């Protein structure tokens, strides 16, 4: 005795695939880049241009550029007691770097490893 539920063949002009043919894009690594304002964008552009000429791996260049972008984003929003232009004056720069290091350790709970000296 045969089954009454006969399997009908698929029409020849139809695909038998999912409509999602593009696949899932790979997940993005890390956070989205922070948009910087002037003069910070110019500083970052100059720095990344200098990195392209340095004998470094591509991953190292990306890491360095990312760390500098994070610092510049912090500097743009920070209320520092630098007493001047942290991108131009040496004393103001040094105080801003000290403040950023303190921010990394206390707010972001980062461990700072001293590598030399």
Secondary structure, 3 states (H helix, E strand, C coil): CCCCCCCCCCCCCCCCCCCCCCCCCCCCCCCCCCCCCCCHHHHHHHHHHHHHHCCCCHHHHHHHHHHHHHHHHHHHHCCCCCCCCCCCCHHHHHHHHHHHHHHHHHCCCCCCCCCCC
